[in-house]
Amino acid sequence: QLQLVESGGGLVQPGGSLRLSCAASGFTLDYYAIGWFRQAPGKEREGVSCISSGGGITYYADSVKGRFTISRDNANYTVYLHMNTLKPEDTAVYYCAARPLLFRLCTLSRADFASWGQGTQVTVSS
């Protein structure tokens, strides 16, 4: 059974950095495009970043371009989200998600993802 588990969230001051991890189990990560989404209190879940199955294509929301970097280590079944220059508005629960098998390209649309992790809280505050 396909399973995703996020980790690495926490409390960080504005301007700080965090690295989120998305560990996959139950499937071969190589075949799946993986996305990161976030949901702040009272807001819709929004796409943050996506990486294609081979890692050659990445997408970013405008709000995080230049600050966040997505990467993947298929051999270790993990996708990362490196977050720099964090702002209070980045505070949210962050989720990773996998597109259905054979859909290897990227999108930031929530509806295009089939499997989700439970999320990890990121709080940016002084």
Short mmCIF file of the C-alpha atoms (twelve columns), coordinates in Angstrom:
data_MODEL
# 
_entry.id   MODEL 
# 
loop_
_atom_site.group_PDB 
_atom_site.id 
_atom_site.type_symbol 
_atom_site.label_atom_id 
_atom_site.label_alt_id 
_atom_site.label_comp_id 
_atom_site.label_asym_id 
_atom_site.label_seq_id 
_atom_site.Cartn_x 
_atom_site.Cartn_y 
_atom_site.Cartn_z 
_atom_site.pdbx_PDB_model_num 
ATOM 1   C CA . GLN A 1   0.000  0.000  0.000   1 
ATOM 2   C CA . LEU A 2   1.312  3.380  -1.023  1 
ATOM 3   C CA . GLN A 3   2.208  5.484  2.039   1 
ATOM 4   C CA . LEU A 4   3.747  8.930  2.474   1 
ATOM 5   C CA . VAL A 5   5.047  10.345 5.749   1 
ATOM 6   C CA . GLU A 6   6.147  13.960 6.193   1 
ATOM 7   C CA . SER A 7   8.667  15.171 8.769   1 
ATOM 8   C CA . GLY A 8   10.884 18.144 9.503   1 
ATOM 9   C CA . GLY A 9   8.316  20.746 10.460  1 
ATOM 10  C CA . GLY A 10  8.628  22.966 13.502  1 
ATOM 11  C CA . LEU A 11  8.852  26.501 14.833  1 
ATOM 12  C CA . VAL A 12  11.303 28.842 13.104  1 
ATOM 13  C CA . GLN A 13  11.915 32.573 13.211  1 
ATOM 14  C CA . PRO A 14  11.270 34.769 10.167  1 
ATOM 15  C CA . GLY A 15  14.209 34.550 7.793   1 
ATOM 16  C CA . GLY A 16  15.064 31.056 8.969   1 
ATOM 17  C CA . SER A 17  15.192 27.744 7.129   1 
ATOM 18  C CA . LEU A 18  13.696 24.283 7.375   1 
ATOM 19  C CA . ARG A 19  13.969 21.105 5.352   1 
ATOM 20  C CA . LEU A 20  10.865 18.966 5.051   1 
ATOM 21  C CA . SER A 21  11.099 15.291 4.128   1 
ATOM 22  C CA . CYS A 22  8.507  13.063 2.494   1 
ATOM 23  C CA . ALA A 23  9.314  9.391  3.001   1 
ATOM 24  C CA . ALA A 24  7.601  6.916  0.695   1 
ATOM 25  C CA . SER A 25  6.873  3.269  1.338   1 
ATOM 26  C CA . GLY A 26  4.905  0.547  -0.382  1 
ATOM 27  C CA . PHE A 27  5.791  1.662  -3.883  1 
ATOM 28  C CA . THR A 28  8.707  2.481  -6.169  1 
ATOM 29  C CA . LEU A 29  9.154  6.219  -5.904  1 
ATOM 30  C CA . ASP A 30  10.812 6.489  -9.328  1 
ATOM 31  C CA . TYR A 31  7.504  6.229  -11.187 1 
ATOM 32  C CA . TYR A 32  5.645  9.011  -9.385  1 
ATOM 33  C CA . ALA A 33  5.545  12.769 -9.596  1 
ATOM 34  C CA . ILE A 34  5.450  14.207 -6.068  1 
ATOM 35  C CA . GLY A 35  4.004  17.493 -4.903  1 
ATOM 36  C CA . TRP A 36  4.105  19.595 -1.769  1 
ATOM 37  C CA . PHE A 37  0.981  21.434 -0.663  1 
ATOM 38  C CA . ARG A 38  0.133  23.563 2.350   1 
ATOM 39  C CA . GLN A 39  -2.961 24.596 4.211   1 
ATOM 40  C CA . ALA A 40  -3.146 27.532 6.577   1 
ATOM 41  C CA . PRO A 41  -6.011 27.893 9.095   1 
ATOM 42  C CA . GLY A 42  -9.184 28.987 7.357   1 
ATOM 43  C CA . LYS A 43  -7.664 28.707 3.885   1 
ATOM 44  C CA . GLU A 44  -7.796 26.282 1.002   1 
ATOM 45  C CA . ARG A 45  -5.013 23.772 0.497   1 
ATOM 46  C CA . GLU A 46  -2.644 25.203 -2.113  1 
ATOM 47  C CA . GLY A 47  0.102  23.770 -4.274  1 
ATOM 48  C CA . VAL A 48  3.605  24.820 -3.297  1 
ATOM 49  C CA . SER A 49  5.935  22.757 -5.446  1 
ATOM 50  C CA . CYS A 50  6.104  19.643 -7.593  1 
ATOM 51  C CA . ILE A 51  8.838  17.433 -9.024  1 
ATOM 52  C CA . SER A 52  8.475  15.021 -11.925 1 
ATOM 53  C CA . SER A 53  9.219  11.342 -11.511 1 
ATOM 54  C CA . GLY A 54  12.686 11.693 -12.992 1 
ATOM 55  C CA . GLY A 55  13.420 14.923 -11.175 1 
ATOM 56  C CA . GLY A 56  14.062 16.927 -14.323 1 
ATOM 57  C CA . ILE A 57  10.985 19.124 -14.093 1 
ATOM 58  C CA . THR A 58  10.056 21.234 -11.082 1 
ATOM 59  C CA . TYR A 59  7.215  23.684 -10.498 1 
ATOM 60  C CA . TYR A 60  6.864  26.344 -7.805  1 
ATOM 61  C CA . ALA A 61  4.066  28.595 -6.702  1 
ATOM 62  C CA . ASP A 62  4.902  32.257 -7.272  1 
ATOM 63  C CA . SER A 63  4.810  32.883 -3.533  1 
ATOM 64  C CA . VAL A 64  7.779  30.555 -2.901  1 
ATOM 65  C CA . LYS A 65  9.888  30.931 -6.046  1 
ATOM 66  C CA . GLY A 66  13.475 31.726 -5.222  1 
ATOM 67  C CA . ARG A 67  13.038 30.639 -1.587  1 
ATOM 68  C CA . PHE A 68  11.985 26.980 -1.745  1 
ATOM 69  C CA . THR A 69  13.698 24.126 -3.573  1 
ATOM 70  C CA . ILE A 70  12.278 20.673 -4.166  1 
ATOM 71  C CA . SER A 71  14.501 17.653 -4.697  1 
ATOM 72  C CA . ARG A 72  14.225 13.898 -4.644  1 
ATOM 73  C CA . ASP A 73  16.396 10.915 -3.740  1 
ATOM 74  C CA . ASN A 74  14.689 7.955  -5.363  1 
ATOM 75  C CA . ALA A 75  17.245 5.501  -4.024  1 
ATOM 76  C CA . ASN A 76  16.241 6.484  -0.496  1 
ATOM 77  C CA . TYR A 77  12.524 6.867  -1.279  1 
ATOM 78  C CA . THR A 78  12.487 10.492 -0.125  1 
ATOM 79  C CA . VAL A 79  11.446 13.851 -1.532  1 
ATOM 80  C CA . TYR A 80  12.631 17.045 0.155   1 
ATOM 81  C CA . LEU A 81  11.402 20.607 0.351   1 
ATOM 82  C CA . HIS A 82  14.156 23.018 1.309   1 
ATOM 83  C CA . MET A 83  12.619 26.228 2.620   1 
ATOM 84  C CA . ASN A 84  14.724 29.364 3.046   1 
ATOM 85  C CA . THR A 85  13.950 32.955 4.017   1 
ATOM 86  C CA . LEU A 86  10.766 31.825 5.686   1 
ATOM 87  C CA . LYS A 87  7.992  34.341 6.292   1 
ATOM 88  C CA . PRO A 88  5.077  34.324 8.749   1 
ATOM 89  C CA . GLU A 89  2.737  33.762 5.798   1 
ATOM 90  C CA . ASP A 90  4.452  30.415 5.168   1 
ATOM 91  C CA . THR A 91  2.889  29.121 8.374   1 
ATOM 92  C CA . ALA A 92  0.729  26.114 7.506   1 
ATOM 93  C CA . VAL A 93  0.436  22.367 7.625   1 
ATOM 94  C CA . TYR A 94  2.557  21.002 4.786   1 
ATOM 95  C CA . TYR A 95  1.543  17.855 2.939   1 
ATOM 96  C CA . CYS A 96  3.277  15.755 0.328   1 
ATOM 97  C CA . ALA A 97  1.274  13.883 -2.266  1 
ATOM 98  C CA . ALA A 98  1.809  11.489 -5.157  1 
ATOM 99  C CA . ARG A 99  0.188  11.648 -8.565  1 
ATOM 100 C CA . PRO A 100 -1.360 8.426  -9.852  1 
ATOM 101 C CA . LEU A 101 0.992  5.905  -11.405 1 
ATOM 102 C CA . LEU A 102 2.031  6.793  -14.993 1 
ATOM 103 C CA . PHE A 103 1.233  10.495 -14.490 1 
ATOM 104 C CA . ARG A 104 4.869  11.451 -14.265 1 
ATOM 105 C CA . LEU A 105 4.679  15.157 -15.027 1 
ATOM 106 C CA . CYS A 106 4.071  18.012 -12.647 1 
ATOM 107 C CA . THR A 107 1.077  20.053 -11.652 1 
ATOM 108 C CA . LEU A 108 0.130  22.177 -8.655  1 
ATOM 109 C CA . SER A 109 -3.527 21.214 -8.751  1 
ATOM 110 C CA . ARG A 110 -4.716 19.345 -5.703  1 
ATOM 111 C CA . ALA A 111 -7.194 17.341 -7.776  1 
ATOM 112 C CA . ASP A 112 -4.363 15.741 -9.768  1 
ATOM 113 C CA . PHE A 113 -2.900 13.952 -6.744  1 
ATOM 114 C CA . ALA A 114 -4.172 10.634 -5.491  1 
ATOM 115 C CA . SER A 115 -2.226 9.768  -2.335  1 
ATOM 116 C CA . TRP A 116 -1.518 12.060 0.603   1 
ATOM 117 C CA . GLY A 117 0.530  12.109 3.756   1 
ATOM 118 C CA . GLN A 118 -0.760 13.271 7.143   1 
ATOM 119 C CA . GLY A 119 1.082  16.584 7.125   1 
ATOM 120 C CA . THR A 120 3.689  18.374 9.219   1 
ATOM 121 C CA . GLN A 121 3.203  21.739 10.915  1 
ATOM 122 C CA . VAL A 122 5.442  24.655 10.004  1 
ATOM 123 C CA . THR A 123 5.171  27.789 12.132  1 
ATOM 124 C CA . VAL A 124 7.143  30.924 11.297  1 
ATOM 125 C CA . SER A 125 7.050  33.353 14.187  1 
ATOM 126 C CA . SER A 126 9.317  35.484 16.309  1 
# 
